């Protein structure tokens, strides 16, 4: 039997047909290897970014996946050009997925509670909720104008994203609150302190920042999100 010719369109199609996750690392390595042998890993990089974005995986975790595969196949960390190509593909796919699933609030640009519920179910199903926390910044009082509350939510989301660089997409919650799923790693305490200082500087007053454990059972996610 003649060898299968691995062309760029074939590489892209194979990547897009996969369900990426920890169990598919070997397959990703094989496809990246085929792409490298074909002389150009760009289609594989773009396709991996698109798949991770479509699946709702955060950018930090997606970049970790890219780095792992790149180190194994190429032997070093991905260069800036590869990171940029991957990030652009991820962002386009993630935005499209948010819009298609109704998971993006067009008024604030934040992910919705529907997205949060979907993501929490994914984490509970995969057993990856341990070691993560939901960080929630309180909203403004009811006297704030609607525009003021929206502007403030956007600013709080930016501060949370910068304070937790490995956190996931900021989420808008009822009563003007903003949340982010963040890894409780060795930098968590310092990141939390930075977030509190940054958010306090927006309001000129101390703003409550609450921490919640993620639901570890998929069937309890709806109740958890409804109670927020």
N, C-alpha and C positions, 0 to 999 in steps of 0.2 A: 504494500500500500504506500503510495507516495506521501511524503510529509505534508501536513497542513500548512499552507502559507498564511502567516499572521500579518495581515494588512492593517493599516491604521483604522479604517472603518470597522473591521472585525474586532479589533481591540476595544474600540469605543462601545460596540454593541455588547460584547461580552461583559464589560464593566457595568453597563446600564441594566443588564439582565440579572445582576447579582443582588443579593440582600447582604449588605455589608454589616459586619459585626465582629466580635472577637473570634467567632468560629470560622470566619471567612478569611482570616489573615493569610493562611497558606495559599488560598486561591488568588488573593490580591498580589501576593509575592510572585506567583506564577505568571500572572498577566503583566505585571510590571517588568518581569524578566523578558517576556516575549516582546513587549514594547521596546525595551532597551536593545534587544537583538535586532529589531526592525529598524533601529536607528533614530527613534524619536519617542520619548516617554510622554510628550505633551498630551496626546489624546487620553492616555491613561490617567494622567494627573487631573485633567479637566473632568473626566468621567467620574473619578473617585470623589472629587469635590462636589459635583452635582448630586451624586447619590447620597452623600452624607448630609448635604443641605436639604434634599427632599425628605430624608428620614427624620429631620428635626434634631439632628445631633448638633450640639454647640460648636462654634468655630474652634475653640481651644481644643476640645476633644478630637475634632476632625483633623486639626493640624498635627496632633500627637500621632494619629493613625498614619497620616502621610509621612511624617518623620520616621516612624518605625519601619514602614515599608521601604522608604528611600534608603535608609541606613543599611538594611539587609541586602537590598538588590544592588544599589550603587556603591555603597561602602562609606558614605558620609552624609552629613546633614543636607537637606535640600537647599539649594541656593535661593537668593532673593527672587530671581525670575520665576522659579518654580513655585515658591510660596505665593507670589502675587497671582500667578495663573490659577492656582488652586483656590485661593481666597475669592477671586472674582467669580469663578465657577460656583463655589459654595454659596456666595451671597445671592447670586441670581436665582439659583435653585431654591434656596431657603425662602426668599421673598415670594417667589412664585408659589411655593407650597403653602406659605402663610395665607396668601390671598385665596388660593384655590380651596383651602380647607376652612375659610372663614376664621382663621386664627390670628389675623392682624387687625387691630382697631385702626381704621383709617384716620380717625380724629387725632389720636395720640402717637401712632406709629408703634405702639407697644403690642406685645403678644397678649392674647385674650385668655380668660380662664378656661375656655374650651381647649386651647393649646396646652395650658398647664395640666389639665386633666389627662390629655393624651400623653403628654410627656411623663407624668407621674405613673401612669399605667405601664408605659414602656419600662421605666426604671424598676417598678415593683416586679414586673414579669421577668426581667433579666436578673433580678437580685442586686442591682447596682444602686439602690437607694441608700444603702449603708455608707456612711462617710460623706454624706451630702446634707446640707441644711437649706431650708427655705428662709431667706433673709427678707424681712418685710419692713419697709419704711412707712411710717404713718403718713396720712394725708393732711391737708389743711383743714381748718375748721369750716363749718357750714357757711360762714359768712363770706368766704372767698368767692369771687366771681368765677363763672364757668371757664372763661378764658385764662384767668389767673391760675386756676387749678390745673388746667391742661398744660400750661407753660411750666408750672412747677413740677408736674409729673415727668415731663420730658427731661428736665434738669436733674431730677432725682435719679431717673433711669441712667442718665449719662454718668453720674457719680458712682452709682452701683456698678456699672460696667467697668469703670476705670479702677474702682477699689478692688473688685474681684475679677482680675484679668482672665481667670480660668472658669468664671461663672458662665451660665447660659443666658439665653435671650431674656432681657427684662420684661416683666409681665405686669400689666395693669390690673389692679384689683378694685373691688367696690370701695367707695368712699375716698377715692383719690390716692389710694395706697399703691406702692410699687414694690414688686418682689423680684428676686433673682434666686435661682438654684445655684448654690456655690459649694465647691468641695471643701470639706472640713479637714484641710491639710495643715502642715506645719505653719503656713503663712496665714491661716484663717483668722486668728486673733488680731494680728496686725492689720489685716485687710478690713476687718470689722471696725476696729478703732478708727482707721482712716475714713471709712464710709460715714461713721457717726459725726466726725469732725466736719467732713465735706458737706453733709446734708444740713448740719447745724448752721453752717455759714450761709446757706441759702435762705434760711428762715429767721436768722438772727435770734433763735431760741432753740432750746434742746428739743429734738424730735425723737420720739420713741422708735427704736429699731428692734423688732421682735424676731426671735429665732424659733423655727419649728422643725421638728423631725419629720422626714418624709414618710408617708404611709408605706409599710412594707408588704401589704397585701393588696392585690389589684382590686378586689371587691370593695375595699374601703375608700378608694380614691374619690368616688362621687360624693360621699358624705364629708370627706376632708375638705374638698374644694367648696362645697356648698356652705360650709361653716366659716369660710374665710371672710 
